[in-house]
Amino acid sequence: MLAVASPAAASTRLGNAPAVPATAHIAGAVADTTPLHVTVTLQSQDPAGLAALADAVSNPGSPQYHDYISGTDFAQRFGATQATVQAVETSLRAHGLDPGPVSANSLSIPVTATAGELGQAFSTSFSRVALASGASAIVNRQAPSLDSGIANDVQSVLGLNTLATAKPLLIRPHTATALAPQDKPHVVTGGPQPCAAASSAGASQGGYTADQIAAAYGMSGLYQSGDEGAGQTVAILELEPYDLSDVQAYGACFGVNPLIANVLVDNGAGTGPGQGEAALDIENVIGLAPQARIVVYEGPNTGQGPYDTMSQIISQHLAQVVTTSWGECEQLEGFGQASAENTLFQQAATEGISIVAASGDSGSEDCFPTPPTLQVDDPASQPFVTGVGGTSLSANTTTGARLSERVWNDGTTVGASGGGVSSFWKMPGYQAQAPSFLHVINGHSSGANCAAPSGDCREVPDVSANGDPATGYMIYWNGSNTAVPPAPNGWQAVGGTSAAAPVWAALIALANASSRCAGTPIGFANPALYYAAGSAYGTDFSDITSGNNDMTGLQGGLYPAGSGYDMATGLGSPNATALAQSLCTDAIALGNPGPQGSTVKKSVSLQINAADTRGAAVTYQATGLPIGLSINGSTGKITGNPRRIGKSTVTVVVSDSVGSAAQTTFDWTIEGAPTISHVSLSSVGAGRPRMSFTVAAGRDGPGLKTVSVTLPRGLHFSKSRATVTVTGAKGKHLKFTTSLQHVALVITMRTAASQLRVTVSSPRLAASTGLTAAIARHQSSRLTLTVRLTDAGKLTTRLTSRTRPS
């Protein structure tokens, strides 16, 4: 064992050393040569601003609703600063480590080293731990030590401890008692229909095929409108491998050719069919959103694996929806890792990515079997994640309609829907501000668990769907019969909240793809879900009112289902078609007119285009308008005569009668009026007309780019390209091109200039015989020359000048 170095005086321990479970024991030292991969996670440069923006873009009542930012913007605004990254890298190198490149979001730095090198660098030692399950883990016996100069910039060091690995949240068919065999015919939903083999296996095992799940949860209306998720991508986080041939067999059965890509993270999760979790997640999404593209991210189930995998998913942003069915109870995971994850989930919210997670299969005691206390599952308990619980579903065998649904709870021999009160997170606004009739705040709410100084703690789950393996989902797995240990192969029914989370991922993908969402992703869904429940609960959700999730029976029946929200099934299960419309309708589509330019004292008219997606009337407000302009509150038209030269930043806010709002911002530049001077028309009477004039950009205006000249009657431009000159302010000849557009001569400058002296002579300029004769007889009157100027800011001004030809 490596001797622990005494921390230097200017060092700080980060957090606490992990506790070894009472059922485990220290089995010996970890060899110094053991390779380890750790991830150093960094604090956001603006955590308060990040949290505020994540809330604002997700809240239907916010003016910034759905005003998402890009990954590049996120890294610049909220990732660690370049100076912070360099300081952390320098410190790591000073302690003998070789850090890898910082992540795209500037929130983490990978380090690969031996246990000896990491122990020396972080002043810790490592032990090998024998777990009660027979597996082995590594644990750091002291919290990592960091130089004090960077301690406040680091959230956590992940990978020093492999005690708390994530659990796949599925229940296999051999651990549950299936329902009696029953005939379940195909349900015509408009979506994919199963082959005879899947239907026959479902009838014998008591499981449901995808068409039956779709019918029970009301997805038929989406399919029948032509919506099968086309244009959407669902990312699936996996910590185990899968066999592509299993997924292909499932797709072939349903007549679907799934579009699947794989991304390996930290060298992936191995090979083989896995234990069925990955197959369940992928196949559920395929069966319910058949035209959605799927990207499977496979990472290792190690200390840093889940974080690194989720970081890759969000940073790459290939998907609009993410689903994960892997979790760990908060107490075993620790707040350091949870806090680092929370920053990732806030990033996802700011970029419009929806994340759903299974709430766990151990009822209200997520750390089961030890300790048997009230705990919830991460990441479902995260405030920027949609946690999905489990129900027991009974559906009509002919129509597919739900007959009944209760909390899934089969006791300790099988499992139960995870849910309860978080020990880490305060209750977010979408729960705290939910209407009282939803009972989100109830007799079981508490602020003690998370030590909230006021209010309550985050409650889990948010929603639910079928999770009972006795009424499970038909999947195709282990077709090669190579799973270790040996397991059922082919068509089989499985359940768990693992099965419920992909249902909600598919539903959100279908909603995103629907015409009602008009191409705008729902993003972090919880505020919209609770808003929909408060507006049309009975239409959008099926309320679960029977059962509880006290799996062991030691918690006095906590948490019981009841009217509205409960901590066993959340808001309930979906009425998908209606709910998808609600998730897409609480928004205002608002166009941005782009940068504007106007001339002082010249009339302005600009229409701001906005529409409530429900068709409701909207009202307009604007701040920062140039002096002299105003907006019509009903029509959105900005009019007036600007009275002052300068640049303004205009913000337009559009709202409707139910509190939805949208805002947009653009710049408006008011410049001085361009001028025309020194206009002359000479030698017209002699038959050799020559015209010249000087034009100048207005005060504070950009340079002139285009001059369009329209001649008075009696003069015209010929097709000759000769005898046109343009000089600048100091008489320097400038480069330009000319063209004839109708009767106008258009002069386009290669480089914009503040002043132009334009001269056009014969033969480019010609006069009619009548005008020549009139001038010769001294009978001509003043003629009007029209010039249109377009500056580099694309502002066009019309100028006229009257002159007497000679």
Salt bridges, closest charged atoms under 4 A:
ASP147 OD1 - HIS95 NE2 2.94
ASP266 OD1 - HIS37 NE2 3.78
ASP308 OD2 - HIS37 NE2 3.63
GLU351 OE1 - HIS317 ND1 2.93
GLU405 OE1 - ARG402 NH1 3.85
ASP462 OD1 - ARG458 NH1 2.75
ASP586 OD1 - ARG614 NH1 3.39
ASP612 OD2 - ARG614 NH2 3.19
ASP656 OD2 - ARG614 NH2 2.53
ASP667 OD2 - LYS647 NZ 3.79
